[in-house]
């Protein structure tokens, strides 16, 4: 049996360049130094550190994906807030596994088909052990991609509904 590795996808550098000028809602970003630790950065898929310069921008992940693959998400197109570094960053650490897999947190894994329509979703409560939390996300992704119609999955935080990252079909 082959083990599939699911890779979280950060916002692409070229998209970040666009968002840093004008976000997907048409607004200019307002950079600031984020004092407390912990803003979930979608550019490098880690939490911010005290004093880092970040911007909260509007981002339309499904719209961006649909434009790339020639799909039309129609009414499923959403715009929501995400934190990004104000300037360039090193990008995600490929060895870090699933980002934002805090123990005890709740995540929704929203599935989309190749046309950009919602194809189901799964609510996951991450276990208290960090290793088991990542395994729970992997299992939910395995289940999602078992459906051949699923092209990508958006991982979202339940409490705020925020887009955290996407995972494309391996």
C-alpha positions in Angstrom: 0.0 0.0 0.0 1.4 3.4 -1.0 1.3 6.2 1.6 0.2 9.5 0.2 1.7 12.7 1.7 -0.7 15.6 1.7 1.1 18.9 1.3 -0.3 22.2 2.6 -0.1 25.0 0.1 0.8 28.5 1.2 -0.3 31.6 -0.8 2.1 31.7 -3.8 4.7 34.5 -3.9 3.4 36.1 -7.0 -0.1 36.3 -5.4 1.4 37.7 -2.2 3.0 40.5 -4.3 -0.4 41.4 -5.7 -2.1 41.2 -2.2 0.6 43.5 -0.8 -0.4 46.2 -3.3 -4.2 45.6 -3.4 -6.1 42.7 -1.8 -8.9 40.6 -3.3 -11.5 43.0 -1.9 -9.7 46.0 -3.7 -8.3 47.5 -0.5 -4.7 48.6 0.1 -3.1 46.7 3.0 -2.3 48.4 6.2 1.0 46.9 7.6 1.6 47.0 11.3 3.9 45.3 13.9 1.9 42.4 15.4 2.8 42.5 19.1 1.5 39.3 20.6 2.7 36.0 19.2 0.4 34.0 17.1 -1.2 35.4 13.9 -1.5 32.5 11.5 0.6 33.6 8.5 -0.6 32.2 5.2 2.6 33.1 3.4 4.8 30.8 5.4 2.3 28.7 7.2 3.5 29.4 10.7 2.4 31.7 13.5 3.9 35.2 13.7 6.4 36.1 16.3 6.2 39.2 18.4 7.1 42.4 16.5 7.0 40.9 13.0 5.5 43.3 10.4 2.2 41.7 9.1 -0.8 42.8 7.1 -4.3 41.5 7.3 -5.6 41.3 3.7 -8.7 40.0 2.0 -8.0 36.8 0.0 -10.2 34.8 -2.3 -8.6 31.3 -2.4 -11.2 29.5 -4.5 -11.3 32.4 -7.0 -7.5 32.3 -7.3 -7.5 28.5 -7.8 -10.4 28.6 -10.3 -8.6 31.2 -12.4 -5.5 29.0 -12.5 -7.4 25.8 -13.6 -10.1 27.4 -15.7 -13.0 26.7 -13.4 -15.9 28.9 -12.4 -16.7 28.8 -8.6 -19.8 30.9 -9.1 -21.6 31.5 -5.8 -18.9 29.5 -3.9 -16.4 32.4 -4.4 -15.6 33.8 -1.0 -13.3 36.6 0.2 -11.9 36.6 3.7 -9.2 37.9 5.9 -5.7 36.3 6.1 -2.5 37.4 7.8 0.7 37.7 5.6 4.1 39.1 6.2 4.3 42.7 5.0 7.5 42.0 3.1 9.2 39.0 1.7 9.4 35.9 3.9 11.2 32.6 3.6 8.0 30.7 2.7 6.9 27.5 4.4 9.2 24.9 5.9 8.3 21.8 3.9 9.2 19.5 6.8 6.8 21.0 9.3 3.7 18.9 8.4 0.3 20.4 8.8 0.4 24.0 10.0 -1.8 25.4 12.7 -2.6 21.9 14.1 -3.0 23.1 17.6 -4.3 20.4 20.0 -7.9 20.6 20.8 -8.7 23.0 17.9 -11.5 22.4 15.5 -11.0 22.4 11.8 -13.3 22.2 8.8 -12.0 20.5 5.7 -14.1 21.8 2.9 -13.9 19.8 -0.3 -14.2 21.2 -3.8 -14.7 19.5 -7.2 -12.8 20.3 -10.4 -15.5 22.9 -11.3 -15.0 24.8 -8.0 -18.2 23.6 -6.3 -18.4 22.4 -2.8 -18.3 18.6 -2.7 -18.7 18.1 1.1 -16.9 18.8 4.3 -15.6 17.3 7.4 -15.4 18.7 10.9 -12.3 17.5 12.8 -11.5 18.1 16.5 -7.7 17.8 16.8 -6.7 15.5 19.6 -4.6 16.9 22.5 -1.4 15.1 21.4 0.4 17.0 18.6 1.4 13.9 16.7 -2.2 12.6 16.8 -3.5 16.0 15.7 -1.5 15.8 12.5 -2.6 12.3 12.0 -6.2 13.4 12.3 -5.8 15.9 9.6 -4.0 13.3 7.4 -6.9 10.9 7.9 -9.5 13.5 7.0 -7.6 14.5 3.9 -7.3 10.8 3.0 -11.0 10.4 3.3 -11.7 13.6 1.3 -9.4 12.6 -1.6 -10.9 9.0 -1.7 -13.7 10.7 -3.6 -12.3 11.0 -7.2 -14.3 14.2 -7.8 -12.5 16.1 -5.1 -9.8 18.4 -6.6 -8.8 20.4 -3.6 -9.5 20.8 0.1 -9.6 24.1 2.1 -8.6 23.7 5.7 -10.4 26.4 7.9 -10.6 27.3 11.5 -14.1 26.7 12.9 -14.1 29.5 15.4 -13.4 32.3 12.9 -14.2 30.5 9.7 -10.8 31.6 8.4 -9.1 30.0 5.5 -5.8 28.5 6.7 -4.4 26.6 3.7 -5.3 24.4 0.8 -4.3 20.9 -0.1 -4.6 19.9 -3.8 -5.1 16.4 -5.1 -1.7 14.6 -4.9 
